[in-house]
Amino acid sequence: MDRRRFIAGGAVAGSAVALAAPALAQTMPEIRWRCASSFPRSLDTIFGAGEHVGKRVAALTDGKFQIRVFPAGELVPGLEVANAVQGGSVECAHTASYYFVGKDPTFAFDGAIPFGLNMRQMNAWLQAGGGREVMREFFEGYNMVSLPAGNTGAQMGGWFRKEIKTVEDLRGLKFRVGGFAGNVLQKLGVVPQQIAGGDIYPALEKGTIDAAEWVGPYDDEKLGFNRVAPYYYYPGWWEGCLNLSMFVSKAKWDELPPLYKEVLESACRDSTIETMAKYDVQNPPALRRLVAAGTQLRPFPREVMQACYRAAFELYDETAAKNPAFKKVFEHWKAFRDTEYQWFRVSENTFDSFVYFMQAQEQRR
């Protein structure tokens, strides 16, 4: 081949590629959305999960599609973001679905329910196990689309002013707890309180509540709970993980070009991985700092855990008997859970239990 023709041909091809990207960008519409978060800006993990979505969407569309995330209270109160999306005052919201069990307890499956799935199992159910489809059908009734967009992993059980030694110690306890867990604890005499993240500390400090849970060591340390309650309990059995969600107005979702839908879903999936990684890195040193500062770490007594487990599944059966939407999702979720638990007991749990035991033995030498 003639060398000059080859070089010229290459230059033309290169120019075509160079022109293709701007030409494609010119055909993409400019879209600006506002996203109301349920979380305060000070929590770089959980609030940051929503911000991560916005940054990735902008990066992947060359700035054509932008989502600006506002912290709780700046546009609407943190626990009212679903209403804002439904009412059309914002295009989307970053939140935890279980905040809205007052509308319908079925919302909880999109976030976490007591004695449910861990992070990997939840991700499997939503991404490949059919959970996404059954939840999408439910959300359509509220004119919203919900996309998984972040995960906290297994959470802690919260901060208590007094020790919890028996089930009787739960009676009359005013406990800030999110989602369906409040309904479960209510069966055991607890007085559940649903309070947005930024309002928990003053309620605990003033004694308006006796105990509070949020997420885990890193976020809890930032919120200062260790300064007003000495006992830190684990595990947060109501949240083997918390799937965070991006609620999108169904009308706005339908208006998006297919490319933008794919970009948004991709950004949300990326946020799930990113957020979980941050918590796994930041929680261990935060817990060490809290214990070194005097926090008294306590496991929930087995008697309490067993009573809560029984109360949870009694409540699921009761709710399913009177709520068809809940029943449909619960039956799908439970069948998936039972299969996953069988598999995880064989390999994952056996491996984890062994290496944790050996590491603990080594530390005692």
Helices and strands as residue ranges (DSSP letters): H 3-27, E 31-37, H 46-60, E 65-70, G 78-80, H 81-87, E 92-95, G 97-100, G 105-110, H 119-127, H 131-140, E 144-151, E 158-160, G 167-170, E 174-176, H 181-186, E 191-193, G 197-199, H 200-206, E 211-212, H 217-223, G 225-227, E 231-234, E 243-249, H 250-255, H 258-292, E 296-299, H 302-322, H 324-346, H 348-364
